Amino acid sequence: WTPQEKLLHEARLKAKAKRRLRRASSRDSARESLSEGPEPGPEPPGSPKGRAHDRRSRTGKGRGLPKKGGAGGKGVWGAPGVVYGYQEPDARDPNYDEVAQGDTVYATMVPELEEEELEKNVQPMVLEYFEHGDTSEVMELLQGLNLGGRRPTVAALAVALALEGKASHRELTSRLLAELVGPVVTPEDVAWAFDAMLRDLPDLILDTPEAPQV
């Protein structure tokens, strides 16, 4: 330590010792004042402190006995001879035993995809499929999603991406749709997708002018 640090440390120790002396002297003075005070006598009958421990009724009725005969209060067992009915076990109870409650089944709930989320998930999936051409991988990924009532949108999106691509991409999309019918989509879903695309053909022409012929 430098000389300045040593001086600062010694000053802290001295201040700490002074504070201890002050606390000790204040405790001793408090004890002496209590010992010199008058001894407490019985409380007068009309004092508020005496009424706080009075078990008699404030309204003048009753015999001054505990309520409910000592049963039914918080943290008590209840009156002797009382038989309680069956109560459903509470999982927040400290004595709750999960093993004793029977078999517990855990299931993973996947929410149904919204339209924007579906496009974000399916579009990169189809574009990657154009690179590797593995239909089983796409089928496995789609089965992990909760498509719900948006299954036809998968077929429509795949065909729309194929229209913007090359002839090889359209051939791959044709093979993919054939593999998806059954495990992922139904023939009705594919028919609905093509009907929707024919209705939206004017919009498709803006991006792909050859869409009607393709």
C-alpha positions, -999 to +999 in steps of 0.1 A: +000+000+000+011+035-006+013+059+024-019+076+014-038+043+012-024+034+047-037+067+062-071+063+045-074+027+058-065+037+094-090+066+093-117+042+082-109+018+111-110+047+136-144+059+123-157+024+125-146+020+161-162+053+170-195+042+155-194+010+176-188+029+208-218+052+200-241+023+194-230+005+226-235+037+247-269+043+233-280+007+241-267+010+277-286+043+282-318+028+268-315-002+292-309+021+322-340+043+314-361+012+311-349-003+344-355+030+362-390+034+349-421+025+370-433-011+369-463-017+346-495-022+366-527-038+355-546-021+327-577-003+337-609-020+325-619+007+301-585+011+284-582+002+247-552-021+254-573-041+278-602-044+254-578-058+227-574-091+246-610-093+257-627-123+241-662-110+249-684-099+221-682-062+212-720-060+207-728-074+241-741-107+227-725-141+230-707-159+258-672-148+249-662-182+235-640-187+204-659-185+170-671-219+156-660-237+187-624-235+177-630-251+142-630-237+107-604-210+111-573-205+091-546-232+097-567-254+119-578-291+115-615-284+120-641-297+145-638-333+157-659-358+138-662-337+106-657-357+074-648-337+043-657-346+008-633-354-021-613-325-034-596-324-067-557-324-063-541-291-068-508-290-087-497-260-067-501-280-034-467-287-018-479-323-011-490-328-047-475-361-061-475-361-099-467-399-099-498-407-079-521-389-103-517-414-131-502-412-165-495-378-179-496-373-216-475-345-231-483-333-266-467-306-287-492-282-301-482-265-334-504-235-342-518-232-376-497-210-399-510-177-410-508-167-447-477-146-443-460-172-422-469-199-447-452-179-475-421-173-455-417-210-447-427-225-480-410-202-505-374-209-494-383-245-491-394-247-528-364-227-540-341-251-522-360-280-538-352-265-572-315-270-563-314-305-548-346-320-562-353-342-531-391-345-528-389-365-495-371-337-478-398-311-488-425-336-477-409-340-443-406-303-438-442-297-448-455-324-425-438-306-396-460-275-402-496-271-392-510-262-426-546-265-416-569-250-442-540-234-461-529-267-478-541-255-513-518-224-509-488-247-509-495-260-544-504-225-557-472-210-543-450-238-558-466-234-592-462-196-591-425-200-583-421-225-611-437-200-636-410-175-627-382-201-632-369-224-659-385-254-677-366-277-654-382-260-623-416-266-638-408-303-643-396-306-607-428-288-594-449-313-614-431-342-597-434-325-563-471-320-565-476-357-576-456-368-545-474-344-521-509-357-530-520-380-502-494-374-474-497-335-474-524-323-498-555-338-514-565-338-551-592-313-542-565-290-527-545-291-560-576-285-581-585-255-559-550-241-563-551-242-601-586-227-601-574-198-580-543-193-602-566-192-633-587-165-616-555-146-607-540-149-642-541-112-649-519-106-619-495-134-628-490-119-663-475-088-647-446-109-633-446-137-660-459-125-694-458-162-707-479-175-678-510-183-699-490-205-724-469-221-696 
